[in-house]
């Protein structure tokens, strides 16, 4: 029996066909969404160049600012921030290299993905801890907001000339 696709699965498949960027939720909580997006797109670029045999002898591939802007929507400013973060964390290397056979002297940025899974696991674990801290903070804030709402609602208020109070079950009694 064929498994039935949900509407969301169908839409996801539809979007993937148009090119999706792999995005790790744990990574978002340590480096931010823009950097996680940039890293995911670098992985796609690496795969593109590797499958075509176009990596340099030392494992680098090139990608322009304009091309990454088109593929991620990130401006040069956010790309530079992402690159600095990823280099600092030891996830990538960046090198400016001359364009071969170019009529004018120009450098183009090259990237190398570092496949150090120990480093990646450490980074993702920090992301998990950050996510857990955020979840605790949000849960505490939700509880505080609920208490404020209950305190406010337990007081009598006039609604259309009627004195009403909100019960703990969120029912209004007039």
C-alpha positions as a Markdown table, in Angstrom:
| # | Residue | x | y | z |
|---|---|---|---|---|
| 1 | Unk | 0.0 | 0.0 | 0.0 |
| 2 | Unk | 1.4 | 3.4 | -1.0 |
| 3 | Unk | 1.9 | 5.9 | 1.8 |
| 4 | Unk | -0.3 | 8.9 | 1.4 |
| 5 | Unk | 1.5 | 12.2 | 1.3 |
| 6 | Unk | 0.2 | 15.0 | 3.5 |
| 7 | Unk | -0.4 | 18.4 | 2.0 |
| 8 | Unk | 2.7 | 19.7 | 3.8 |
| 9 | Unk | 4.8 | 16.9 | 2.4 |
| 10 | Unk | 3.6 | 17.7 | -1.1 |
| 11 | Unk | 4.3 | 21.3 | -0.7 |
| 12 | Unk | 7.8 | 20.5 | 0.8 |
| 13 | Unk | 8.5 | 18.3 | -2.3 |
| 14 | Unk | 7.3 | 21.1 | -4.5 |
| 15 | Unk | 9.6 | 23.6 | -2.9 |
| 16 | Unk | 12.6 | 21.2 | -2.9 |
| 17 | Unk | 12.2 | 20.8 | -6.6 |
| 18 | Unk | 12.8 | 24.5 | -6.9 |
| 19 | Unk | 16.0 | 24.4 | -4.7 |
| 20 | Unk | 16.0 | 24.3 | -1.0 |
| 21 | Unk | 18.9 | 25.1 | 1.3 |
| 22 | Unk | 19.6 | 22.6 | 4.0 |
| 23 | Unk | 19.1 | 24.3 | 7.4 |
| 24 | Unk | 20.1 | 22.8 | 10.7 |
| 25 | Unk | 17.9 | 24.0 | 13.6 |
| 26 | Unk | 20.6 | 23.3 | 16.2 |
| 27 | Unk | 23.1 | 25.4 | 14.2 |
| 28 | Unk | 20.6 | 28.3 | 14.1 |
| 29 | Unk | 20.7 | 28.5 | 17.9 |
| 30 | Unk | 24.5 | 28.9 | 17.9 |
| 31 | Unk | 25.3 | 31.0 | 14.8 |
| 32 | Unk | 22.0 | 32.5 | 13.9 |
| 33 | Unk | 19.7 | 32.0 | 10.9 |
| 34 | Unk | 21.7 | 34.0 | 8.3 |
| 35 | Unk | 24.9 | 32.1 | 9.1 |
| 36 | Unk | 23.1 | 28.7 | 9.1 |
| 37 | Unk | 21.6 | 29.6 | 5.7 |
| 38 | Unk | 24.9 | 30.6 | 4.3 |
| 39 | Unk | 26.6 | 27.4 | 5.6 |
| 40 | Unk | 23.8 | 25.3 | 4.1 |
| 41 | Unk | 24.2 | 26.9 | 0.7 |
| 42 | Unk | 28.0 | 26.4 | 0.9 |
| 43 | Unk | 27.4 | 22.7 | 1.4 |
| 44 | Unk | 25.2 | 22.7 | -1.7 |
| 45 | Unk | 27.9 | 24.5 | -3.6 |
| 46 | Unk | 30.5 | 22.1 | -2.4 |
| 47 | Unk | 28.4 | 19.2 | -3.6 |
| 48 | Unk | 27.9 | 20.9 | -7.0 |
| 49 | Unk | 31.6 | 21.4 | -7.6 |
| 50 | Unk | 32.6 | 18.0 | -6.2 |
| 51 | Unk | 30.2 | 16.1 | -8.4 |
| 52 | Unk | 31.6 | 17.9 | -11.4 |
| 53 | Unk | 35.2 | 17.3 | -10.4 |
| 54 | Unk | 35.7 | 21.1 | -10.1 |
| 55 | Unk | 37.2 | 21.3 | -6.6 |
| 56 | Unk | 40.7 | 22.6 | -6.5 |
| 57 | Unk | 43.5 | 20.1 | -5.7 |
| 58 | Unk | 43.3 | 21.2 | -2.1 |
| 59 | Unk | 39.5 | 21.0 | -1.9 |
| 60 | Unk | 38.4 | 24.6 | -2.4 |
| 61 | Unk | 35.6 | 25.9 | -4.7 |
| 62 | Unk | 34.8 | 29.5 | -5.6 |
| 63 | Unk | 31.6 | 31.4 | -5.1 |
| 64 | Unk | 31.0 | 35.1 | -5.7 |
| 65 | Unk | 29.2 | 37.6 | -3.5 |
| 66 | Unk | 26.6 | 38.2 | -6.3 |
| 67 | Unk | 25.9 | 34.5 | -6.8 |
| 68 | Unk | 25.4 | 33.9 | -3.0 |
| 69 | Unk | 23.2 | 36.9 | -2.9 |
| 70 | Unk | 21.0 | 35.4 | -5.6 |
| 71 | Unk | 20.9 | 32.0 | -3.9 |
| 72 | Unk | 20.5 | 33.1 | -0.3 |
| 73 | Unk | 19.2 | 36.7 | -0.4 |
| 74 | Unk | 22.0 | 37.6 | 1.9 |
| 75 | Unk | 23.8 | 40.9 | 1.2 |
| 76 | Unk | 27.6 | 41.2 | 1.3 |
| 77 | Unk | 27.5 | 42.4 | 4.9 |
| 78 | Unk | 25.6 | 39.3 | 6.1 |
| 79 | Unk | 27.8 | 37.0 | 4.0 |
| 80 | Unk | 30.9 | 38.5 | 5.5 |
| 81 | Unk | 29.5 | 38.1 | 9.0 |
| 82 | Unk | 28.6 | 34.5 | 8.2 |
| 83 | Unk | 32.0 | 33.7 | 6.7 |
| 84 | Unk | 33.8 | 35.2 | 9.8 |
| 85 | Unk | 31.7 | 33.2 | 12.2 |
| 86 | Unk | 32.2 | 29.9 | 10.2 |
| 87 | Unk | 35.9 | 30.5 | 9.9 |
| 88 | Unk | 36.2 | 31.3 | 13.6 |
| 89 | Unk | 34.3 | 28.1 | 14.5 |
| 90 | Unk | 36.5 | 26.0 | 12.3 |
| 91 | Unk | 33.7 | 24.9 | 10.0 |
| 92 | Unk | 35.2 | 26.4 | 6.8 |
| 93 | Unk | 38.3 | 28.0 | 5.4 |
| 94 | Unk | 38.3 | 31.0 | 3.1 |
| 95 | Unk | 40.9 | 32.1 | 0.7 |
| 96 | Unk | 41.0 | 34.8 | -2.0 |
| 97 | Unk | 42.6 | 33.4 | -5.1 |
| 98 | Unk | 43.3 | 34.9 | -8.5 |
| 99 | Unk | 40.9 | 34.1 | -11.3 |
| 100 | Unk | 42.8 | 31.9 | -13.8 |
| 101 | Unk | 43.1 | 33.2 | -17.4 |
| 102 | Unk | 41.5 | 36.5 | -16.4 |
| 103 | Unk | 42.5 | 39.5 | -18.6 |
| 104 | Unk | 42.7 | 41.7 | -15.5 |
| 105 | Unk | 44.2 | 40.9 | -12.2 |
| 106 | Unk | 41.4 | 40.0 | -9.8 |
| 107 | Unk | 40.8 | 37.7 | -6.9 |
| 108 | Unk | 37.8 | 35.6 | -6.2 |
| 109 | Unk | 36.8 | 34.1 | -2.9 |
| 110 | Unk | 37.2 | 30.4 | -2.4 |
| 111 | Unk | 35.9 | 28.2 | 0.3 |
| 112 | Unk | 36.8 | 24.9 | 1.8 |
| 113 | Unk | 34.4 | 22.9 | 3.9 |
| 114 | Unk | 36.0 | 21.3 | 6.9 |
| 115 | Unk | 34.6 | 17.9 | 7.5 |
| 116 | Unk | 35.6 | 17.7 | 11.2 |
| 117 | Unk | 32.6 | 16.0 | 12.7 |
| 118 | Unk | 34.0 | 16.4 | 16.3 |
| 119 | Unk | 34.0 | 20.2 | 15.9 |
| 120 | Unk | 30.6 | 20.1 | 14.2 |
| 121 | Unk | 29.2 | 18.0 | 17.0 |
| 122 | Unk | 30.6 | 20.3 | 19.7 |
| 123 | Unk | 29.0 | 23.3 | 17.9 |
| 124 | Unk | 25.6 | 21.6 | 17.5 |
| 125 | Unk | 25.7 | 20.6 | 21.2 |
| 126 | Unk | 26.1 | 24.2 | 22.1 |
| 127 | Unk | 23.2 | 25.0 | 19.9 |
| 128 | Unk | 21.1 | 22.4 | 21.7 |
| 129 | Unk | 22.0 | 24.0 | 25.1 |
| 130 | Unk | 21.2 | 27.5 | 23.8 |
| 131 | Unk | 17.8 | 26.2 | 22.5 |
| 132 | Unk | 17.1 | 24.6 | 25.9 |
| 133 | Unk | 18.0 | 27.8 | 27.7 |
| 134 | Unk | 15.7 | 29.8 | 25.4 |
| 135 | Unk | 12.9 | 27.3 | 25.9 |
| 136 | Unk | 13.2 | 27.6 | 29.7 |
| 137 | Unk | 13.3 | 31.4 | 29.4 |
| 138 | Unk | 10.2 | 31.4 | 27.2 |
| 139 | Unk | 8.3 | 28.9 | 29.5 |
| 140 | Unk | 9.1 | 31.1 | 32.5 |
| 141 | Unk | 7.9 | 34.2 | 30.6 |
| 142 | Unk | 4.7 | 32.4 | 29.5 |
| 143 | Unk | 4.0 | 31.5 | 33.2 |
| 144 | Unk | 4.6 | 35.1 | 34.3 |
| 145 | Unk | 2.3 | 36.3 | 31.6 |
| 146 | Unk | -0.4 | 33.8 | 32.6 |
| 147 | Unk | -0.2 | 34.9 | 36.2 |
| 148 | Unk | -0.5 | 38.5 | 35.3 |
| 149 | Unk | -3.5 | 37.7 | 33.1 |
| 150 | Unk | -5.1 | 35.7 | 35.9 |
| 151 | Unk | -4.5 | 38.6 | 38.4 |
| 152 | Unk | -6.0 | 41.1 | 36.0 |
| 153 | Unk | -8.9 | 38.9 | 35.1 |
| 154 | Unk | -9.8 | 38.1 | 38.7 |
| 155 | Unk | -10.7 | 41.7 | 39.2 |
| 156 | Unk | -14.2 | 42.8 | 38.3 |
| 157 | Unk | -14.6 | 44.7 | 35.1 |
| 158 | Unk | -17.5 | 46.5 | 33.6 |
| 159 | Unk | -18.5 | 45.1 | 30.2 |
| 160 | Unk | -21.5 | 46.7 | 28.5 |
| 161 | Unk | -22.8 | 47.9 | 31.9 |
| 162 | Unk | -22.4 | 44.4 | 33.5 |
| 163 | Unk | -19.9 | 43.6 | 36.2 |
| 164 | Unk | -17.9 | 40.6 | 34.9 |
| 165 | Unk | -15.0 | 38.5 | 36.2 |
| 166 | Unk | -12.9 | 35.9 | 34.4 |
| 167 | Unk | -12.7 | 32.5 | 36.1 |
| 168 | Unk | -9.5 | 30.4 | 36.2 |
| 169 | Unk | -10.9 | 28.3 | 33.5 |
| 170 | Unk | -11.0 | 31.5 | 31.3 |
| 171 | Unk | -14.8 | 31.5 | 31.4 |
| 172 | Unk | -16.3 | 35.0 | 31.9 |
| 173 | Unk | -19.0 | 35.3 | 34.5 |
| 174 | Unk | -21.2 | 38.4 | 34.7 |
